[in-house]
Amino acid sequence: MLQRQPAFVGRVHELAVLQDVAERDSGALVLVSGRRRIGKTYLLQHFIHNRRAIFYQATRQAPNVELTAFTREVERALGTFPPGYSYPTWDAAFDDLTARCDEKRLVVVLDEFSYLCDSNPGMPSIVQRWWDLRGRNSSIMLVLCGSSQSFMADLDNGSAPLHQRFTAKIRLGPLTFREAALFVPTLTPADRARVYGVLGGTPLYLREWNAARPVRENLIRLFGDPAGLLVDSARLVLHTDLGDATAAYRALSAVAAGATRRNDPTEGKHHERARFAPTRRAVGSDATGPGHRGQRLSARRLCGNGPVLSFLVSFHRAASGRDRSRVRRTSDR
């Protein structure tokens, strides 16, 4: 049986920012981004608890399906519509919310906003028009949340419709070591550090660690079992954060196979260098200048703030005979 987990951990600063924005008298437009499974949805659901709010999580379906589902969420929060009614357009939805919200703060969360934009590429422009004409002077606090970090960042770039219109921007990162330790309070400080080294500060992963079982058993259950929660975590991170994850897979495989210098995966192969370039740029390791030559390319450096990715590289090395003694020493604890 898994140990009892804390209901809500950390995010003190992010909650304070949301609270501050919610208490303002004017309209608010908030951008929330962060890696998948980092706790964005949980944070926002915690924030809107006991508030007048509408929470809608997009599902990457056709526009009319999304609008129908959103209408039902509005109906639950603000009252009924005529039987069978659904918003015909997002313009109509935002205009109706503005008209119905009166002077009391209404929080509207559009979770997985990039999914809405997949089915309706004009969504950022629709939000911009509503914000410029009515939203900024309303009592609505509109929160756009998403896991595609590059897409969410582009919403505020120089040529984007929503550029410089956000009241606040929150980029949710991993929990700190002290916060993560609250998920495994019965472990020794050394074992807490091991758990954090493997799982990082991702709340969903930390909740799955069984402190009553040995480290090795947890690793096998989470990473070695095909049904384990973390088996596909690396793939999800790569596909979410990088436009083309193919090059990332090649780079990670090269590191796992023993390539420890930045130029190793592409040494002597000019055409392969072009394939790896997007990955090197994405992880900040583009070895194109003389100052970069000779620097070691470790799994941790390649994977940045993704301990799970780094661990999977080490796991792959162990499976292929590399670093076997080091992994054995760690897993036997």
C-alpha positions in Angstrom: 0.0 0.0 0.0 1.3 3.5 -0.9 1.9 5.9 2.0 -0.5 8.7 2.6 0.4 11.6 0.3 0.1 15.4 1.1 -3.0 17.0 -0.5 -1.2 20.0 -2.0 2.6 20.8 -1.9 4.5 23.9 -2.7 3.5 26.4 -5.4 3.3 29.2 -2.8 4.6 31.9 -5.2 2.4 30.8 -8.1 -0.7 30.8 -5.9 0.2 34.2 -4.6 0.4 35.5 -8.1 -2.9 34.1 -9.1 -4.5 35.5 -5.9 -3.1 38.9 -6.6 -4.4 38.9 -10.1 -7.8 37.7 -9.0 -8.2 40.5 -6.5 -7.7 43.3 -9.1 -10.8 45.2 -10.2 -10.2 44.9 -14.0 -10.1 42.0 -16.4 -7.1 39.7 -16.4 -5.4 37.5 -18.9 -3.0 34.9 -17.5 -0.7 32.5 -19.2 0.3 29.3 -17.4 2.8 26.9 -19.0 5.0 24.0 -18.0 6.0 20.5 -18.8 3.3 17.8 -19.0 2.6 16.2 -15.6 4.2 19.0 -13.7 1.0 19.9 -11.9 -0.5 22.8 -13.9 -4.1 21.4 -13.9 -3.8 20.5 -10.2 -2.6 24.0 -9.3 -5.4 25.7 -11.2 -8.1 23.4 -9.8 -6.8 24.1 -6.3 -6.8 27.9 -7.0 -10.4 27.9 -8.3 -11.8 25.8 -5.4 -14.6 27.8 -3.7 -14.4 30.5 -6.4 -16.8 31.4 -9.1 -15.1 29.7 -11.9 -15.4 27.7 -15.2 -12.8 25.1 -15.8 -12.6 23.6 -19.3 -10.0 21.1 -20.5 -9.8 20.9 -24.3 -9.8 17.5 -26.0 -8.5 18.2 -29.5 -11.8 17.5 -31.1 -13.8 19.3 -33.8 -14.7 23.0 -33.0 -18.4 22.3 -32.6 -17.7 19.5 -30.1 -15.4 21.7 -28.1 -18.0 24.5 -28.0 -20.8 22.1 -26.9 -18.7 20.8 -24.1 -17.7 24.3 -23.1 -21.3 25.4 -23.1 -22.1 22.6 -20.6 -19.4 23.8 -18.3 -20.7 27.4 -18.4 -24.2 26.0 -17.7 -23.0 24.3 -14.6 -21.3 27.5 -13.3 -23.7 30.2 -14.4 -27.1 28.7 -15.0 -29.1 26.9 -17.7 -29.4 27.6 -21.4 -32.4 26.8 -23.6 -32.7 23.1 -24.2 -30.2 21.9 -26.8 -28.4 25.3 -27.0 -24.6 25.5 -27.6 -22.4 28.4 -28.4 -22.1 28.7 -32.2 -18.7 30.4 -32.1 -16.0 31.3 -29.5 -16.7 34.9 -30.2 -20.3 34.3 -29.1 -19.1 32.4 -26.0 -16.8 35.1 -24.8 -19.4 37.8 -25.5 -22.0 35.9 -23.5 -19.6 35.3 -20.6 -18.8 39.0 -20.5 -22.5 39.9 -20.4 -23.4 37.4 -17.7 -20.5 37.8 -15.3 -21.7 41.2 -13.8 -19.2 42.8 -11.4 -18.3 39.7 -9.5 -15.0 38.1 -10.5 -15.4 35.1 -12.8 -12.3 32.9 -13.4 -12.4 31.0 -16.7 -9.7 28.4 -17.3 -9.0 27.0 -20.7 -6.7 24.1 -20.0 -4.7 22.5 -22.9 -5.2 25.7 -24.9 -3.0 24.4 -27.7 -5.6 21.7 -28.4 -8.2 24.3 -29.0 -5.8 26.1 -31.4 -5.2 22.8 -33.2 -8.9 22.6 -34.2 -9.3 26.4 -34.5 -6.0 28.1 -35.5 -7.7 31.5 -35.1 -8.2 31.1 -31.3 -5.4 33.5 -30.3 -6.8 36.2 -32.5 -10.3 35.6 -31.1 -9.0 36.0 -27.6 -7.1 39.1 -28.7 -10.2 40.7 -30.2 -12.3 39.9 -27.1 -9.6 41.2 -24.8 -9.1 44.5 -26.6 -12.8 45.2 -27.0 -14.4 43.9 -23.9 -12.2 41.6 -21.8 -9.8 44.1 -20.2 -12.7 46.1 -18.8 -14.7 43.1 -17.6 -14.6 41.1 -14.3 -13.3 38.0 -16.1 -10.0 36.4 -15.3 -9.2 34.3 -18.3 -6.4 31.7 -17.8 -4.8 30.0 -20.8 -2.9 26.9 -19.8 -0.9 24.4 -21.8 1.8 21.8 -21.8 3.3 22.6 -25.2 6.0 25.0 -23.9 7.1 26.2 -27.3 3.6 26.9 -28.4 2.7 28.7 -25.1 5.8 30.8 -25.3 5.0 31.8 -28.9 1.6 33.2 -27.8 3.5 36.2 -26.4 6.2 36.6 -29.1 6.6 39.8 -31.1 4.4 38.9 -34.0 1.7 37.0 -32.0 -1.9 38.4 -31.6 -1.6 38.3 -27.8 1.8 39.9 -27.6 2.1 42.1 -24.4 -1.5 41.5 -23.4 -0.9 39.1 -20.5 -1.5 40.4 -17.0 0.7 37.6 -15.6 2.7 34.7 -17.0 3.5 31.7 -14.9 5.9 29.0 -16.0 5.5 26.1 -13.6 8.7 24.2 -12.9 9.5 21.1 -10.8 9.1 21.1 -7.0 12.2 21.8 -5.0 14.0 19.0 -3.1 12.4 20.0 0.2 9.0 20.1 -1.3 9.5 16.7 -3.1 10.7 15.2 0.2 7.2 15.7 1.7 6.0 12.9 -0.6 8.3 10.4 1.1 8.6 11.7 4.7 9.5 8.3 6.1 12.7 7.8 4.1 16.1 8.8 5.3 17.6 12.0 3.9 19.9 9.9 1.6 17.0 7.9 0.2 15.0 11.1 -0.3 17.9 12.4 -2.4 17.9 9.2 -4.4 14.2 9.5 -5.1 14.6 13.1 -6.2 17.6 12.2 -8.3 15.4 9.7 -10.2 12.0 11.4 -10.3 12.9 15.1 -10.0 10.2 17.4 -8.7 7.3 16.1 -10.8 4.4 15.6 -8.3 2.6 12.9 -10.3 5.8 10.7 -10.3 6.6 11.4 -6.7 3.1 10.2 -5.7 3.9 6.8 -7.2 7.0 6.1 -5.1 6.3 3.5 -2.4 8.5 4.4 0.5 7.8 1.0 2.1 9.6 -0.9 -0.7 13.3 -1.0 -1.6 14.7 1.4 -4.3 15.3 -1.5 -6.7 11.7 -2.7 -6.5 10.4 0.9 -7.1 12.6 1.3 -10.1 11.5 -2.0 -11.7 7.8 -1.2 -11.0 8.0 2.3 -12.4 10.4 1.8 -15.3 10.7 -1.9 -16.0 7.1 -2.9 -16.1 5.5 -2.2 -19.5 2.4 -1.0 -17.6 4.4 1.3 -15.4 3.6 5.0 -15.2 7.0 6.2 -16.3 7.7 3.9 -19.2 6.5 6.4 -21.7 7.4 9.6 -19.8 10.5 10.3 -21.8 8.6 10.0 -25.1 5.9 12.3 -23.8 8.4 15.0 -22.7 10.3 14.8 -26.0 7.1 15.0 -28.2 5.7 17.8 -26.1 8.7 20.0 -25.9 10.4 19.4 -29.3 8.7 19.8 -32.7 10.6 16.7 -34.1 11.5 14.2 -31.5 13.2 11.9 -33.9 16.6 13.7 -33.6 16.2 13.7 -29.8 15.8 9.9 -29.8 19.0 9.5 -31.9 20.9 11.8 -29.6 19.7 10.0 -26.4 20.6 6.6 -27.9 24.0 7.9 -28.8 24.6 9.1 -25.2 23.3 5.8 -23.8 25.7 4.0 -26.2 28.7 5.8 -24.7 29.0 9.1 -26.8 30.2 11.5 -24.1 31.4 14.5 -26.1 29.2 16.9 -28.0 30.6 16.0 -31.4 30.6 12.2 -30.8 27.1 11.4 -32.3 28.0 13.2 -35.6 31.7 13.0 -35.8 32.7 12.6 -39.5 29.1 12.6 -40.7 28.1 16.0 -42.0 24.6 15.0 -43.0 24.0 13.5 -39.6 25.1 16.8 -38.0 22.1 18.5 -39.6 19.8 15.9 -38.2 21.0 16.4 -34.7 21.1 20.3 -34.9 17.5 20.9 -33.7 18.1 18.7 -30.6 21.4 20.3 -29.7 19.8 23.7 -30.0 16.7 22.6 -28.0 18.9 21.4 -25.1 21.5 24.1 -25.3 24.3 22.0 -26.6 24.8 23.1 -30.2 28.5 22.3 -30.8 29.0 24.6 -33.7 31.7 26.9 -32.4 35.3 26.2 -31.3 34.5 27.1 -27.7 32.2 24.0 -27.5 34.7 21.4 -28.7 35.8 18.8 -26.2 33.0 19.4 -23.7 31.4 16.3 -22.3 27.8 15.6 -23.2 26.3 13.9 -20.2 22.8 12.6 -19.9 22.0 15.2 -17.3 23.2 18.0 -19.5 21.4 16.7 -22.6 18.1 16.2 -20.7 18.2 19.5 -18.8 15.6 19.5 -16.0 14.4 16.1 -16.8 15.8 13.6 -14.3 13.6 10.8 -15.7 15.2 11.2 -19.1 18.6 11.1 -17.5 17.8 8.1 -15.5 16.4 6.2 -18.6 19.7 6.9 -20.3 21.6 5.4 -17.4 19.2 2.5 -17.3 19.8 1.8 -20.9 23.6 1.9 -20.3 23.2 -0.6 -17.6 21.1 -2.9 -19.8 23.8 -2.8 -22.4 26.6 -3.6 -20.0 27.8 0.0 -19.3 28.0 1.4 -15.8 26.7 -2.0 -14.5 28.6 -1.9 -11.2 27.5 1.7 -10.4 23.8 0.9 -11.1 24.1 -2.3 -9.0 25.4 -0.4 -6.1 22.6 2.1 -6.3 19.8 -0.4 -6.8 20.9 -2.6 -3.9 20.3 0.1 -1.4 
